[in-house]
Amino acid sequence: VDEGEWWAAIPDEEWPEEGPQRQALLADFRGKHGDRRQEIVFIGVDMDQEAISALLDTCLVNKEEMAQYEIKAAAAPDPEHGFKWGN
């Protein structure tokens, strides 16, 4: 597995066979997108968490935009792993 790849895009036969390691990976899965997500961390003093969160929330796609993305992504699946939405 290359760094930066999501486990949800990796075929099952390439996953670790050991139970505890598999369970640790699956613990990060959420919904149909598995472990696909981005995370960001802010470190600082006297930061306005509510203002930062509100600003970042304006960048999120809504359900309609995500549905449109999924339609377009299904038309052009991941060429490396043959990924198809909803698997």
VENKALIN-V756083 format. One record per residue. N is the residue number from 1. PSI is psi in degrees with one decimal (none if undefined). Layout:
BEGIN
N_PSI + N_PSI
END
This chain:
BEGIN
1_128.0 + 2_150.5 + 3_142.8 + 4_-10.2 + 5_145.7 + 6_140.1 + 7_-30.2 + 8_-20.4 + 9_-2.4 + 10_129.6 + 11_145.6 + 12_-35.6 + 13_-14.4 + 14_-1.2 + 15_157.1 + 16_143.6 + 17_-22.1 + 18_129.2 + 19_-52.2 + 20_-38.0 + 21_-41.8 + 22_-44.2 + 23_-37.0 + 24_-40.3 + 25_-44.5 + 26_-22.2 + 27_-22.2 + 28_-3.2 + 29_139.5 + 30_121.4 + 31_-160.0 + 32_-12.4 + 33_0.9 + 34_-122.9 + 35_14.0 + 36_114.2 + 37_166.6 + 38_145.7 + 39_145.7 + 40_142.8 + 41_133.4 + 42_131.8 + 43_124.6 + 44_-176.3 + 45_139.6 + 46_41.1 + 47_145.0 + 48_89.8 + 49_-41.5 + 50_-41.5 + 51_-41.5 + 52_-46.0 + 53_-43.1 + 54_-42.4 + 55_-45.1 + 56_-35.9 + 57_-28.9 + 58_-14.4 + 59_-12.7 + 60_147.3 + 61_149.7 + 62_178.6 + 63_-37.8 + 64_-43.3 + 65_-38.6 + 66_-39.1 + 67_-41.2 + 68_-41.5 + 69_-43.8 + 70_-37.1 + 71_-46.0 + 72_-39.3 + 73_-34.7 + 74_-29.1 + 75_-18.2 + 76_74.9 + 77_162.5 + 78_114.2 + 79_-26.0 + 80_-39.2 + 81_-2.0 + 82_25.4 + 83_138.4 + 84_138.1 + 85_141.1 + 86_-4.4 + 87_none
END
